[in-house]
Amino acid sequence: MPTAPIQDLFANDEVPAADNSAAAPSYLHDHRKRLRSRFMHGGADALPDYEVLELVLFRAIPRADVKPLAHRLLSVFGSFNAVVAADPARLEQVKGVGCAVVVELKIVEAAAHRLAQSALREKPLISSWDAVVAYCRTTLAHRDTEHFRVLFLDRKNRLIADETQSQGTVDQVQVYPREVIKRALELSASALILVHNHPSGDPTPSPEDIDLTRAIATAASALDIVLHDHLIVGRFAEASLRAQGHL
């Protein structure tokens, strides 16, 4: 079956300009065609962050120059990953961002999370620790408030579920050990991995992090549930409480 040229694949993906507005300049259409062609031939590595972001914005904002908005988003949030992971309310504070842009960015974020999680399925997580760390980094490193997640594992240390237990502020999140253990029992989980982020960027565990980890470990042990680790995710690094001797 013949494959359609790349320029034809997007022929109908942009809403026509309104009747009472001027047609978009031809250079904008040519720019989109050229950028898509470069992406298809060279991949994402051939494009800087602002151009990858332009590709995402093309469908959200038809027939308009999205380069200024791409630069504006990167200026506000600092990186492509941070833009995609940003809270919708914060995104909408940026001039030029509306519901369509937020939806497109959140689709990209969801796709990234699904791809990262797929690497964890159907294999023991303890023997795939790099994939676990990569997944946690993808889902949490660029959050601007603390999120506490639990990976629930079966007897073969395969992932049953990944659930957010609590969301907090920029520097704290409230977690109740009994709720974590209750959910583990509901899922018939045999082991846990705790994960939360530090929006400050520094993954160093606080005394409260250590106390919480030990409380959950004690409660889990009483029910023959293993707590493998508690990972704290910073902007550019992670900390393992087991590696640091707190478990």
SERO-4910 file (N, C-alpha, C, O; in steps of 0.05 Angstrom, whole numbers):
BEGIN
 pado doro    nc1    nc2    nc3   cac1   cac2   cac3    cc1    cc2    cc3    oc1    oc2    oc3
  Met    A     17    -24      0      0      0      0     18     25      0     35     27     17
  Pro    A     14     44    -19     32     67    -20     28     85      4      6     88     15
  Thr    A     50     98     12     49    116     35     46    145     25     60    153      7
  Ala    A     28    159     37     23    187     30     47    204     37     60    200     58
  Pro    A     54    224     20     76    242     27     70    256     54     47    260     61
  Ile    A     92    263     68     88    274     95     72    300     94     57    305    113
  Gln    A     74    316     73     59    341     72     29    336     69     13    353     76
  Asp    A     21    312     58     -7    306     55    -20    296     80    -44    297     84
  Leu    A     -3    285     99    -14    273    123    -28    294    140    -46    288    156
  Phe    A    -19    320    138    -30    341    155    -46    361    139    -51    383    148
  Ala    A    -55    353    115    -69    372     98    -95    382    111   -104    404    106
  Asn    A   -107    365    127   -133    372    139   -133    375    169   -154    375    182
  Asp    A   -109    377    180   -108    377    210   -110    405    221   -110    408    246
  Glu    A   -112    425    204   -114    453    214   -140    465    206   -149    463    183
  Val    A   -153    478    225   -179    490    220   -176    513    200   -158    530    203
  Pro    A   -193    515    180   -190    537    161   -194    564    175   -208    566    195
  Ala    A   -180    584    164   -183    611    175   -212    620    173   -226    613    153
  Ala    A   -221    635    192   -248    646    191   -252    664    167   -233    676    157
  Asp    A   -277    665    157   -283    680    133   -276    709    135   -269    722    116
  Asn    A   -279    720    160   -274    748    163   -245    755    171   -239    777    180
  Ser    A   -227    735    169   -199    740    176   -182    735    151   -189    721    133
  Ala    A   -159    748    151   -141    746    129   -128    718    129   -124    706    150
  Ala    A   -123    708    105   -110    682    103    -82    683    115    -69    704    114
  Ala    A    -73    661    126    -47    660    138    -25    664    116    -28    653     94
  Pro    A     -4    678    122     17    682    103     28    655     94     29    636    110
  Ser    A     37    653     69     46    627     58     71    617     73     75    593     74
  Tyr    A     87    636     83    112    627     96    106    611    121    122    594    129
  Leu    A     83    616    134     76    600    158     70    571    150     79    552    163
  His    A     55    568    128     49    541    119     75    527    111     79    503    117
  Asp    A     92    541     96    118    529     88    135    522    112    148    501    112
  His    A    134    539    133    150    534    157    140    508    170    157    492    179
  Arg    A    114    504    171    104    480    184    112    455    168    120    435    179
  Lys    A    110    457    142    118    435    124    148    428    128    155    405    130
  Arg    A    164    449    129    193    445    131    200    432    159    216    414    160
  Leu    A    186    442    180    192    433    206    184    404    209    198    387    221
  Arg    A    160    397    199    151    369    200    170    351    184    176    328    193
  Ser    A    179    360    161    197    344    145    224    340    160    234    317    160
  Arg    A    235    361    172    259    357    188    256    337    210    274    321    216
  Phe    A    233    339    223    227    320    245    226    292    235    237    274    248
  Met    A    212    287    213    209    260    203    235    248    193    239    224    195
  His    A    252    266    183    278    256    172    300    254    193    317    236    192
  Gly    A    300    272    212    321    273    232    313    265    260    330    261    277
  Gly    A    287    263    265    277    257    292    279    281    310    288    302    303
  Ala    A    269    277    335    269    299    354    296    309    361    299    333    367
  Asp    A    317    292    359    344    301    366    354    322    346    373    337    352
  Ala    A    341    324    323    350    344    303    338    371    308    344    390    294
  Leu    A    320    373    327    306    398    333    311    408    361    313    392    379
  Pro    A    314    434    365    316    445    392    289    444    405    268    439    392
  Asp    A    288    448    431    263    446    446    241    463    435    218    454    434
  Tyr    A    247    488    427    226    506    419    212    496    393    189    500    389
  Glu    A    227    482    376    215    472    352    199    447    357    178    443    344
  Val    A    207    430    375    191    407    383    164    417    395    143    407    390
  Leu    A    167    438    411    143    450    423    125    462    402    100    461    403
  Glu    A    137    474    381    121    484    359    104    462    346     81    466    340
  Leu    A    116    439    342    102    416    330     78    409    346     57    402    335
  Val    A     80    410    373     57    404    390     36    425    388     12    419    388
  Leu    A     45    450    385     26    473    384     12    476    357     -9    489    356
  Phe    A     22    464    336     11    468    310    -19    461    309    -35    476    298
  Arg    A    -26    438    320    -54    429    319    -72    445    338    -96    449    332
  Ala    A    -60    455    360    -76    470    379    -83    498    368   -104    509    374
  Ile    A    -64    510    353    -67    537    343    -63    536    313    -41    539    303
  Pro    A    -85    532    298    -83    529    269    -76    555    255    -86    577    263
  Arg    A    -60    553    234    -55    576    216    -46    601    230    -56    623    224
  Ala    A    -27    598    248    -16    621    262     13    614    269     21    591    270
  Asp    A     29    635    273     57    632    280     58    625    310     52    642    327
  Val    A     66    600    317     67    592    345     95    594    357     99    588    380
  Lys    A    115    602    341    142    604    351    144    623    375    157    615    395
  Pro    A    132    647    374    134    664    398    122    651    423    133    655    445
  Leu    A    100    636    420     88    623    443    107    601    453    109    598    478
  Ala    A    119    586    435    137    565    444    160    577    460    168    566    481
  His    A    172    599    450    193    612    465    183    623    492    197    621    512
  Arg    A    158    634    492    148    645    517    144    622    538    150    626    561
  Leu    A    134    600    530    129    577    548    156    567    559    158    562    583
  Leu    A    176    565    542    202    556    552    215    577    571    229    569    589
  Ser    A    210    602    565    220    623    583    208    622    611    221    626    631
  Val    A    182    616    612    168    615    637    175    589    653    179    591    677
  Phe    A    175    566    639    178    541    653    206    529    652    213    511    668
  Gly    A    222    538    634    250    530    634    259    507    616    282    507    607
  Ser    A    241    488    609    248    466    592    223    454    579    201    459    588
  Phe    A    227    439    558    205    425    545    190    407    565    166    408    567
  Asn    A    205    391    580    193    373    600    176    389    620    154    380    628
  Ala    A    187    411    629    172    427    649    147    439    638    127    442    652
  Val    A    148    447    612    124    458    599    102    436    598     79    441    606
  Val    A    109    412    589     90    391    586     78    382    613     55    375    615
  Ala    A     95    383    634     86    374    661     73    396    677     63    390    699
  Ala    A     72    420    667     62    443    683     32    440    689     17    428    674
  Asp    A     24    450    712     -4    450    719    -20    467    699    -12    488    691
  Pro    A    -44    456    691    -60    471    671    -67    500    679    -67    517    662
  Ala    A    -71    504    705    -78    532    714    -54    550    709    -58    573    702
  Arg    A    -30    540    714     -6    557    709     -1    561    679      7    583    671
  Leu    A     -6    541    664     -3    543    635    -22    565    624    -14    581    607
  Glu    A    -46    566    634    -66    585    624    -60    614    632    -72    633    622
  Gln    A    -40    617    650    -32    644    657    -13    656    636     -7    680    637
  Val    A     -3    639    619     16    648    598      0    660    574    -19    647    565
  Lys    A      7    683    566     -7    696    544     -7    679    519     14    670    510
  Gly    A    -31    674    508    -33    658    484    -40    629    489    -46    614    470
  Val    A    -41    620    514    -48    593    520    -78    591    527    -87    605    545
  Gly    A    -92    574    513   -120    569    519   -125    540    523   -106    524    525
  Cys    A   -150    532    523   -157    504    529   -144    485    509   -135    464    516
  Ala    A   -144    492    483   -134    474    462   -104    469    467    -95    446    463
  Val    A    -89    489    474    -60    485    479    -56    467    504    -39    449    503
  Val    A    -71    472    525    -69    456    549    -75    426    542    -60    408    551
  Val    A    -96    422    527   -103    394    520    -80    380    505    -73    358    511
  Glu    A    -69    394    485    -48    382    469    -23    376    486    -11    354    484
  Leu    A    -16    394    505      6    389    522      1    366    541     19    350    547
  Lys    A    -23    364    551    -30    342    570    -31    315    556    -26    294    568
  Ile    A    -38    315    530    -38    290    514     -9    281    512     -3    257    515
  Val    A     10    299    506     38    292    504     48    281    531     62    261    531
  Glu    A     40    294    553     48    284    579     38    256    585     52    239    594
  Ala    A     12    252    579      0    226    583     14    204    567     18    182    576
  Ala    A     20    211    542     34    192    524     61    184    536     69    161    536
  Ala    A     76    204    546    102    199    557    100    181    582    116    163    585
  His    A     79    186    598     76    169    622     69    141    614     79    121    626
  Arg    A     51    138    594     44    111    585     68     95    574     72     72    580
  Leu    A     84    109    558    108     96    547    128     88    569    139     66    569
  Ala    A    132    105    589    150     99    611    139     76    628    154     58    636
  Gln    A    113     76    632    101     55    649    102     28    634    104      7    647
  Ser    A    100     29    608    100      3    593    126    -12    597    126    -36    595
  Ala    A    147      3    602    173    -10    607    174    -26    633    191    -42    638
  Leu    A    154    -20    651    153    -33    677    135    -57    677    137    -74    695
  Arg    A    117    -59    658     98    -81    658    110   -108    651    129   -110    636
  Glu    A     99   -128    663    107   -156    657    136   -163    662    147   -181    649
  Lys    A    149   -149    680    176   -156    688    180   -149    717    168   -130    727
  Pro    A    197   -164    731    202   -157    759    215   -129    761    236   -125    749
  Leu    A    204   -112    777    214    -84    779    242    -83    793    258    -66    787
  Ile    A    246   -102    811    272   -101    826    295   -107    807    317    -97    812
  Ser    A    290   -122    786    312   -127    767    311   -108    744    327   -110    725
  Ser    A    294    -88    745    292    -67    724    293    -40    737    277    -22    731
  Trp    A    312    -37    755    312    -12    772    316     13    756    305     34    762
  Asp    A    332     11    735    336     35    718    310     44    705    305     68    703
  Ala    A    294     25    697    268     32    685    249     44    706    234     63    700
  Val    A    251     35    731    235     46    753    242     75    757    225     93    759
  Val    A    269     80    759    278    107    764    271    126    740    262    148    745
  Ala    A    274    116    716    267    132    692    237    139    692    229    161    686
  Tyr    A    220    119    700    192    124    701    185    145    722    169    163    717
  Cys    A    196    142    745    191    162    767    201    190    759    187    209    766
  Arg    A    223    191    746    233    217    737    214    229    717    208    253    718
  Thr    A    204    213    698    186    223    678    160    234    690    150    255    681
  Thr    A    149    220    710    124    227    721    125    249    742    105    263    747
  Leu    A    148    253    755    149    271    778    169    293    778    166    312    792
  Ala    A    190    290    762    213    309    765    206    338    761    218    356    773
  His    A    185    344    744    179    371    738    153    381    750    143    402    742
  Arg    A    143    367    769    119    376    783    126    400    801    148    401    813
  Asp    A    108    419    803    114    443    820    101    441    848    104    459    864
  Thr    A     87    419    854     78    413    881     85    384    887     90    368    869
  Glu    A     86    377    913     94    350    920     71    330    914     48    335    920
  His    A     79    308    902     61    285    897     73    261    909     97    255    907
  Phe    A     56    245    923     65    221    936     51    197    922     27    195    922
  Arg    A     68    180    910     57    157    895     66    131    907     87    130    921
  Val    A     51    110    902     59     84    911     57     64    888     37     63    874
  Leu    A     79     49    883     78     28    864     72      2    880     87     -6    897
  Phe    A     50    -11    873     41    -35    886     50    -59    869     44    -60    845
  Leu    A     63    -78    881     75   -101    867     63   -127    876     54   -130    899
  Asp    A     63   -147    858     54   -174    866     77   -190    877     99   -179    881
  Arg    A     73   -216    881     94   -233    893    118   -236    876    140   -243    885
  Lys    A    115   -232    850    138   -233    831    150   -206    826    166   -202    808
  Asn    A    142   -187    843    151   -159    840    144   -146    814    159   -129    804
  Arg    A    122   -154    802    111   -141    779     91   -120    787     77   -123    807
  Leu    A     89    -99    771     72    -77    777     43    -84    776     33    -93    755
  Ile    A     28    -80    798     -1    -83    798    -14    -56    791    -32    -54    775
  Ala    A     -5    -35    805    -16     -9    802      3     12    811     20      8    828
  Asp    A      1     36    799     16     60    807     -5     81    813    -20     89    796
  Glu    A     -7     89    838    -28    107    846    -17    131    862      1    128    878
  Thr    A    -29    154    857    -23    178    873    -38    176    899    -63    175    899
  Gln    A    -24    176    921    -37    175    947    -45    202    958    -64    205    973
  Ser    A    -29    222    951    -34    249    961    -19    270    945      2    264    933
  Gln    A    -31    294    943    -18    317    931    -17    339    951    -36    343    967
  Gly    A      5    354    952      9    374    972     16    401    961      7    409    940
  Thr    A     33    414    976     42    441    968     71    439    957     80    418    950
  Val    A     84    462    955    111    462    944    131    449    962    153    442    952
  Asp    A    125    445    987    145    433   1005    135    413   1025    149    405   1043
  Gln    A    110    404   1022    100    383   1039     76    369   1028     61    380   1011
  Val    A     72    344   1036     49    329   1028     41    311   1052     58    300   1065
  Gln    A     15    308   1057      5    293   1079     -1    265   1070    -17    260   1052
  Val    A     12    245   1084      8    217   1077      3    202   1103     16    206   1123
  Tyr    A    -16    183   1102    -23    167   1125    -16    138   1120    -26    126   1102
  Pro    A      3    127   1136     11    100   1132    -12     80   1131    -11     61   1115
  Arg    A    -32     84   1147    -55     65   1147    -69     64   1120    -79     43   1112
  Glu    A    -71     87   1107    -84     88   1081    -67     74   1060    -78     61   1042
  Val    A    -41     76   1061    -23     62   1043    -27     32   1046    -29     17   1027
  Ile    A    -26     23   1071    -29     -6   1077    -57    -16   1070    -59    -38   1059
  Lys    A    -77      0   1075   -104     -8   1068   -107    -13   1038   -119    -32   1030
  Arg    A    -95      5   1023    -97      2    993    -80    -22    984    -89    -36    966
  Ala    A    -58    -27    997    -42    -51    990    -58    -76    994    -56    -95    978
  Leu    A    -73    -77   1016    -89   -101   1021   -112   -104   1001   -118   -126    992
  Glu    A   -124    -81    994   -145    -82    974   -135    -93    947   -150   -106    933
  Leu    A   -110    -87    940    -99    -95    915    -84   -122    917    -73   -132    897
  Ser    A    -84   -134    941    -69   -159    946    -40   -156    939    -28   -174    928
  Ala    A    -29   -133    945     -1   -127    939     17   -141    959     10   -143    983
  Ser    A     40   -151    949     59   -163    967     83   -146    973     99   -152    991
  Ala    A     86   -124    957    109   -106    961    102    -78    952     83    -74    936
  Leu    A    117    -59    961    112    -31    955    138    -17    948    160    -24    957
  Ile    A    136      3    931    157     23    927    144     50    930    125     57    916
  Leu    A    154     66    949    143     93    953    159    113    936    183    110    933
  Val    A    145    132    926    158    153    909    145    180    915    121    182    915
  His    A    162    200    919    151    227    919    172    246    909    196    240    907
  Asn    A    164    270    902    182    290    890    187    313    909    171    319    927
  His    A    209    326    905    216    351    919    217    373    898    237    375    883
  Pro    A    196    390    896    197    411    876    220    430    878    227    444    858
  Ser    A    233    431    901    256    449    904    279    439    887    298    454    880
  Gly    A    278    414    879    299    402    862    319    386    878    333    369    866
  Asp    A    321    390    904    340    375    921    326    350    932    307    352    947
  Pro    A    336    326    924    322    301    933    330    292    961    322    270    969
  Thr    A    346    307    975    355    299   1002    330    294   1020    313    312   1023
  Pro    A    328    271   1032    305    265   1049    304    282   1074    325    287   1087
  Ser    A    281    291   1082    277    307   1106    273    287   1129    268    264   1125
  Pro    A    276    296   1154    270    279   1177    242    267   1175    237    245   1183
  Glu    A    223    284   1165    195    274   1162    193    252   1142    178    233   1145
  Asp    A    208    254   1120    209    233   1100    219    207   1112    207    186   1106
  Ile    A    239    209   1128    251    185   1140    232    172   1160    228    148   1160
  Asp    A    219    189   1176    200    179   1196    176    165   1182    167    144   1191
  Leu    A    166    178   1161    143    166   1146    151    139   1134    135    120   1135
  Thr    A    174    138   1122    184    113   1110    185     91   1130    176     68   1125
  Arg    A    196     96   1153    199     76   1174    171     67   1185    167     44   1192
  Ala    A    153     86   1187    126     80   1197    112     62   1177     99     42   1185
  Ile    A    114     67   1151    101     50   1131    115     23   1130    101      3   1128
  Ala    A    141     22   1133    155     -3   1132    147    -21   1156    143    -45   1152
  Thr    A    144     -9   1179    136    -24   1203    107    -35   1200    102    -58   1205
  Ala    A     89    -18   1190     61    -27   1186     59    -48   1165     44    -67   1168
  Ala    A     75    -45   1144     75    -65   1122     86    -92   1131     75   -113   1125
  Ser    A    108    -91   1146    121   -115   1155    102   -132   1172    103   -156   1171
  Ala    A     86   -119   1189     67   -133   1206     47   -150   1190     35   -169   1201
  Leu    A     43   -142   1165     24   -156   1147     38   -172   1125     26   -179   1105
  Asp    A     64   -176   1129     80   -191   1110     81   -178   1082     81   -191   1062
  Ile    A     82   -151   1082     85   -136   1058    112   -122   1059    120   -110   1079
  Val    A    127   -125   1037    155   -115   1036    155    -86   1025    143    -81   1005
  Leu    A    169    -69   1039    175    -42   1028    203    -42   1016    223    -42   1031
  His    A    204    -43    990    230    -45    976    246    -19    979    270    -20    984
  Asp    A    233      4    976    248     29    976    229     53    976    205     50    972
  His    A    241     75    982    227    101    980    245    119    963    267    127    972
  Leu    A    236    126    939    251    143    921    241    172    924    217    177    923
  Ile    A    260    190    926    254    219    926    265    230    900    289    228    895
  Val    A    248    242    884    256    252    858    259    282    859    241    297    866
  Gly    A    283    291    851    289    319    848    288    327    819    281    310    802
  Arg    A    296    351    813    295    360    785    315    346    768    309    339    745
  Phe    A    339    340    779    360    328    763    372    303    776    391    292    765
  Ala    A    362    295    799    374    272    813    352    259    830    331    270    835
  Glu    A    358    235    839    340    220    857    355    210    881    380    207    881
  Ala    A    341    205    902    352    194    927    337    169    935    313    169    934
  Ser    A    352    148    942    340    123    952    344    121    982    367    122    991
  Leu    A    322    119    997    325    118   1026    337     91   1034    350     90   1055
  Arg    A    333     70   1018    346     45   1024    377     47   1020    392     38   1037
  Ala    A    384     59    998    413     63    993    426     80   1014    450     77   1020
  Gln    A    411     98   1026    422    115   1047    421    103   1075    429    116   1094
  Gly    A    411     79   1077    410     65   1102    387     71   1120    387     64   1144
  His    A    365     83   1109    342     89   1125    321     67   1126    301     69   1139
  Leu    A    326     46   1111    308     22   1110    325     -3   1117    314    -25   1117
***
